[in-house]
Amino acid sequence: MEDFSVLYSYFEKIGKRKLNDADKTEIASVFRREQFKKKERIFSADDENTRHYYIEKGLLRMYIIDQSGKEFNVLFAKERQWLGDLATPAPTAYFLDAVEKTTVFSIDEDGFRLIIEKYMDLGAHIRRSYIFLQKRFVAILSKTAEENYEELLKNDPDLVQRLPQYHISSYLGVTPVFLSKIIAKKARKRD
């Protein structure tokens, strides 16, 4: 029997109530627990992505590849966060990879709609994810790379420790060399 205790705890936390056996059975019937190896591709641009992912353990990255072949990291998601293409089930414009060995609970669009209807607080929780994404795009367009790096350090310091610098630079929209200069400048300020 699959261990869904992390997922049950999540629903109890957002719903502010204890789940009964019927709730647990329903949740277990629409989610599946999956594991991805480090660097494993979960979906690619133009795939008909049909799942949403709640991360139990690990780290995922969503990114695009431009016409010249350059990757741009859009989002990272770690433990207790959701990630997927919000346009599901349409063909996706994104790539989704596991940065680390990752365990997720995935749900298809039909199950997702069922759960959202029953657990209204989940919709509010996911809405906060939309707000984060909108703020991220505004920050990329309106702040300097240094300001965005400072914000990343402040809001998600463990993410900075878990990611290689080339992923961080792509996330900030700068080259790895420029990110190194930002880090060196920050180190000089501390000295």
C-alpha positions in Angstrom: 0.0 0.0 0.0 1.3 3.4 -1.0 2.2 5.9 1.8 0.0 9.0 1.3 0.5 10.4 4.8 2.3 13.5 3.5 -0.6 14.2 1.2 -3.1 13.6 3.9 -1.3 16.0 6.2 -1.2 18.6 3.5 -5.0 18.4 3.0 -5.6 18.5 6.7 -3.4 21.6 7.0 -5.1 23.5 4.2 -8.6 22.3 5.1 -8.0 23.0 8.8 -9.7 19.7 9.7 -8.9 16.0 10.2 -9.6 13.8 7.2 -11.9 10.8 7.7 -11.4 7.4 6.1 -13.7 8.3 3.2 -11.7 11.5 2.5 -8.4 9.5 2.5 -9.9 6.9 0.2 -11.0 9.6 -2.2 -7.7 11.4 -2.2 -5.8 8.1 -2.7 -8.0 7.2 -5.6 -7.2 10.3 -7.7 -3.5 10.7 -6.9 -0.6 8.5 -7.7 2.8 8.5 -6.1 5.7 8.7 -8.6 9.4 8.8 -8.4 11.8 10.5 -10.8 15.5 10.1 -11.1 17.9 13.1 -11.0 17.8 14.9 -14.4 14.8 12.8 -15.6 12.5 14.6 -18.0 8.9 14.5 -16.9 7.4 16.3 -19.9 8.6 18.3 -22.9 7.3 21.2 -24.9 4.4 20.2 -27.2 3.6 17.1 -25.0 0.0 16.9 -24.0 0.7 17.3 -20.3 -2.2 16.0 -18.3 -0.9 16.0 -14.7 -0.2 18.3 -11.8 2.5 17.5 -9.3 2.7 17.9 -5.5 6.2 17.3 -4.3 6.8 15.1 -1.4 10.6 15.1 -1.6 13.0 16.6 -4.1 13.3 19.4 -6.6 11.7 20.1 -10.0 12.4 22.8 -12.5 10.1 24.1 -15.2 11.8 25.8 -18.1 11.5 26.8 -21.8 14.0 26.5 -24.6 14.2 29.4 -27.0 14.7 29.2 -30.8 18.5 29.3 -30.3 18.5 26.4 -27.9 19.0 28.4 -24.7 17.2 27.3 -21.6 15.4 29.7 -19.4 14.3 28.4 -15.9 10.8 29.7 -15.2 10.1 28.0 -11.8 11.5 25.7 -9.3 9.4 23.7 -6.8 10.6 21.8 -3.8 9.0 19.9 -0.9 5.3 20.8 -0.2 4.9 22.8 -3.4 2.8 22.3 -6.6 4.2 22.4 -10.1 2.7 21.7 -13.5 1.5 23.5 -16.6 -1.6 25.5 -15.6 -2.9 25.2 -19.2 -3.3 21.4 -18.7 -4.5 19.4 -20.5 -3.5 21.4 -23.6 -0.1 20.8 -25.2 2.5 22.5 -23.0 5.1 25.1 -23.9 7.4 24.0 -21.0 9.8 21.3 -20.1 9.7 19.8 -16.6 12.8 17.9 -15.2 13.8 16.5 -11.8 16.8 18.4 -10.5 17.2 15.9 -7.7 15.8 12.4 -7.1 12.1 13.4 -6.6 9.0 11.8 -5.2 5.7 13.4 -6.2 2.0 12.9 -5.9 0.5 13.5 -9.3 -3.1 14.0 -10.3 -4.8 14.2 -13.7 -7.0 17.1 -14.7 -10.3 15.3 -13.9 -9.1 14.4 -10.5 -7.7 17.8 -10.0 -11.1 19.4 -10.7 -12.8 17.0 -8.3 -10.4 17.8 -5.5 -10.6 21.6 -6.1 -14.4 21.4 -5.9 -14.3 19.5 -2.6 -11.4 21.2 -1.0 -11.9 24.9 -1.8 -8.9 25.9 0.3 -6.7 24.0 -2.2 -7.9 26.5 -4.9 -6.9 29.4 -2.7 -3.5 27.8 -2.0 -2.9 27.3 -5.8 -4.0 30.9 -6.4 -1.1 32.0 -4.2 1.1 30.2 -6.6 -0.3 32.2 -9.5 0.4 35.4 -7.5 4.0 34.3 -6.9 4.5 33.6 -10.6 3.1 37.0 -11.6 5.3 38.8 -9.0 8.3 36.8 -10.4 7.6 38.0 -13.9 7.3 41.6 -12.7 10.6 41.3 -10.8 12.4 40.0 -13.8 11.2 42.9 -15.9 11.5 45.6 -13.3 14.4 44.8 -11.0 18.1 44.3 -11.5 19.6 40.8 -11.5 21.3 41.8 -8.2 18.0 42.7 -6.6 16.4 39.5 -7.8 19.3 37.4 -6.5 19.0 39.2 -3.1 15.3 38.4 -3.1 16.0 34.7 -3.9 18.6 34.5 -1.1 16.1 36.1 1.4 13.0 34.1 0.4 14.5 30.8 -0.5 18.1 30.4 0.8 18.0 26.6 0.8 17.1 26.6 -2.9 20.2 28.6 -3.7 22.2 25.8 -1.9 20.5 23.0 -3.8 20.8 24.4 -7.3 23.9 24.6 -9.5 24.8 28.2 -10.4 23.9 27.7 -14.0 20.3 27.0 -13.0 20.3 30.1 -10.8 21.7 32.3 -13.5 19.1 31.0 -16.0 16.4 31.7 -13.4 17.6 35.3 -13.0 18.0 35.8 -16.7 21.8 36.4 -16.6 24.8 34.4 -17.7 26.7 32.3 -15.2 29.7 34.7 -15.5 27.5 37.6 -14.5 26.0 35.7 -11.6 29.6 35.0 -10.4 30.3 38.7 -10.5 27.1 39.4 -8.4 28.2 36.7 -5.8 31.8 38.1 -5.7 30.5 41.6 -5.2 28.2 40.5 -2.4 31.1 38.7 -0.8 33.3 41.8 -0.9 30.5 43.8 0.7 30.5 41.4 3.7 34.3 41.6 4.2 
